[in-house]
Amino acid sequence: MTSARAAARAFPLYIAGERVETDDRAYGMSVRSVLEPGGHEAAALLRLLREGTEEEVHAHPHVLCSVSLSTPEQGEAALAAAAAAAPRLRAVPLAERLGCVRDLHAAFLAHREEIARLLRLEGCPRVLVEAQLLAVLDLMRPESLEMAADLLHQEFTAPRHRIVLQRQADGVVCVDPPANAPLYGLIAMLVLVAGNAVVIRVPRSCATSLSYALHEVIIPVFEAHGAPPGAINVLCADFEVTMRQWLDSPSVDTVYYFGSSDYGLALERKCVERGKKAILELSGNDGVLIWRDAHLEHATAALLESFYASGQACVAPKYAIVHPDVADELSARLAAAASALRPGDPETSDTVLSPVLRATAFQRTLDEALRAGAVRVCGGARVGLDGEPDPNGLFVEPTVLRVDGFERAEANPAVRGEKFFPLLSVVVPEDGPDLLDRCLDFLDRNRFGLRNSLWAEDAVVVERFTTELRNGGLLKVNDSHLANAPYLPGLGGTGDSGGTHGEAMYPILRASRLQAVAIATTRVHPRDALLGPGA
């Protein structure tokens, strides 16, 4: 399974426009460190990380990079630098900030292959690598930037005023990106367009791809455009220490967090208590409605996206509501397609599966679901890299369950609970004249709310789905559930997915505040303006 690779890179911190090296290092590891068998080799690698020299560690084939670890004092320095840069960044004309992002688009294209390679080495399947890259690139296209400019500044003419609606930047935005999909954290960097300064923490689990994109793409472009020192600051530090510092610092205006719903919703409350804004990208439990006239081949392919990265993507479909007229045929198609998926090395194969981090939680949820009346359609076993059953295997077979009736589904943890493993529930409701009403109601009562999608040809069904469904930051019709759509944000949601103010996530809007301006174009006495002429 070994293959030739470039030498491990060493990445510094970036604070106030300076690259800062430290003696303490974190290491970005290849997924092969867990895929390749051999307890002796794993133990030797751990010993090397503890005791080896920097040169010896970098020479190991499973080590992709080292990253300087920051101290709390350096964390404070980054916040101070961002606070000093924020007013200078706001003074930069919007056209110049947008021009910088246009160059970012070109830079990402130039580095696309290397970023993709590093993501695969970290364990991300090729199909999700491309999905992340397309999402980043779409939001930086000229057409998307034109829309961003319109959203940030609008003007209207009234009889006596020139009316301006403009977005004012929050100030200092601290970003904690997702460890399982690091490029979505780079979408958060678009808060710079609104005039915010950024402090971003690099998680150790995706240190290589994220550090490379920051140091080789984003920072050089902003430096070339003369961005004020402190506009971007990059740290690598303990999560709890960093988050506590961000919450306590008077310099921080907004915390942009990707992670679990339980932690994120608690974080939102802490931010409010301190007068800060929380932008949340939390867990998902996306639903798909398959109507009786759906294109079943395409609908099956869309549902198969539930197993991309072994279900460890928050915006993947997690359950489907299937019209009883087509439930049996769709279940058969889905079982055949899911059973054909095999584990593999993401660097050398087109596998969509990843090692499952929560295999114990998967087994617990599966057992509870079966006890609650679900029927196993396929899958359910732990397997090794070769796809053969293995009680200690790192992978889990793509698993499909069938749950008959909304009442039974409502109480089933495999339907309503958060799932971060390859488990898709197919809910088959009873037929009846109010079936569509009940389907929409079930979708709307989901406490999570990232995406929902529909497969149907009936124009009435499509209209009702797109106009009546309130749950979710993004609705899709007859399309890939995961694929990015032009102009639209791929992130953001309602309920436990986005918090109290959750919505479709345009970073430039969420990290700014609407300000209204009225400029009088005619001279009128203030009393007449207040009470009307002749009052």
Buried (B, 14 or more C-beta within 10 A) or exposed (E): EEEEBEEBBBBBBBBBBEEBEBEEBBBBBBBBBBBBEEEEEBEEBEEBBEEBEEEEBBEBBBBBBBBBBBBEEBBBBBBBBBBBBBEBBBEBEBEEBBEBBBBBBEBBEEBBEBBBBBBBBBBBBBBBBBBBBBBBBBBBBEEBBEBBBEBBEEEEEEEEBEEBBBBEBBBBBBBBBBBBBBBBBBBBBBBBBBBBBBBBBBBBBBBBBBBBBBBBBBBBBBBEBEBBBBBBBBBBBBBEEBBBBBBEBEBBBBBBBBBBBEBBBEBBEBBEEBEBBBBBBBBBBBBBBBBBBBBBEEBBBBBBBBBBBBBBBBBBBBBBBBBBEBBEEBBBBBBEBBBEBBBBBBBEBEBBBBBBBBBEBBBEBBEBBBEBBBEBBBBBBBBBBEBEEBEEBBBBBBBBBBBBEBEBBEEBBBBBBBBBBBBBBBBBBEEEEEBBEBBBEBBBEBBBBBBBBBBBEBEEBBEBBEEEBEBBBBBBBBEBBBEBEEBBBBBBBBBBBBBEEBBBBBBBBBBBBEEEEEEEEEEEEEEEEEEEEEE
